Amino acid sequence: MKNWNTPDHRIADTEHGTLHFTDGVQLVIADWKVTENAPDTDGRVYASVRGWLANSGGTGSTDDPYTEPLEAGRARLLRTALRGRPPVEDRDVHLDYYEPGQPSPNIWDHRGLLVTVSWMDRRIDAHGQPVPEDEIGRTQWTHPTTGQVFDLTQAYLPAGEYYYDEPERPHFTCQHYDRWSGGVPLLHPFYGRHKAPSGSGKRITDGEWVRVADAPKFSEQLAALNAGGACPPPRRGDGPCRPGSRPGRSLVPPRPAQAGHRPRADRPGFPTRTRSGGTS
């Protein structure tokens, strides 16, 4: 891809490709680049294509999930049409949009939206031979020990954590991103409404999880405390609580991220501590 931080960045004269999705939806990308990762511990090779979106809609903000022509997140790719490359067909993929921002006074002939479409390309053994794949794209998984059924399309939190449901103070949730380890799905931290993970994944079997829909909401707990009512449901790590008093663990939510900031998470459900001592 050409360097976009140039006085005159144009995509009209670059190579265009088309990605065909279900319901006749097409993404047209320009100046595209295909990237392939090394096999993971299970032998899965993940690949992605990135380029400037040439038929875009949406404002470019996190609150606008680019519904024109296709919303960010999970999608079903029918086939790719990228000149010089064999077509990729019938894959469960993930879409992520990013607006780097047009440097002033540079001139662009496009809206400045980068789209990345990623997928599991193939699975191989130690000798490079194909291995049948039956996990990618699954939407449900049952814990072999507890019998708990996980809906892999839902967002989760570590058991005992509050869900920060205030839009102006987004926080992390944990979601499946079609990554597995030893037959166990991974949960990755996602910040707010972002559609790409902010850190590495954690095996579902390595913790206790609850659906976001079933987790105690921060706004409700704070309202109960401010009203001086009964103690809220206990949270892991809370100290003794008397009616009308605050529990031992702080309920102060994380400060909102700066515009354009892409936070990371060292642990699912927790903000990353910066060098200055704050959190992001």
Secondary structure as UniProt FT lines:
FT   STRAND          8..9
FT   TURN            12..13
FT   STRAND          16..21
FT   HELIX           22..24
FT   STRAND          26..36
FT   TURN            41..42
FT   STRAND          44..53
FT   TURN            62..63
FT   STRAND          73..81
FT   TURN            83..84
FT   STRAND          89..98
FT   TURN            104..105
FT   STRAND          107..108
FT   STRAND          114..124
FT   TURN            126..127
FT   TURN            136..137
FT   STRAND          140..142
FT   TURN            144..146
FT   STRAND          149..151
FT   TURN            152..153
FT   STRAND          156..158
FT   TURN            159..160
FT   TURN            167..168
FT   STRAND          172..181
FT   TURN            182..183
FT   STRAND          184..191
FT   TURN            192..193
FT   STRAND          202..203
FT   HELIX           204..206
FT   STRAND          209..211
FT   HELIX           212..214
FT   HELIX           218..226
FT   TURN            227..228
FT   TURN            236..237
FT   TURN            243..244
FT   TURN            259..260
FT   TURN            268..269
FT   TURN            275..276
//
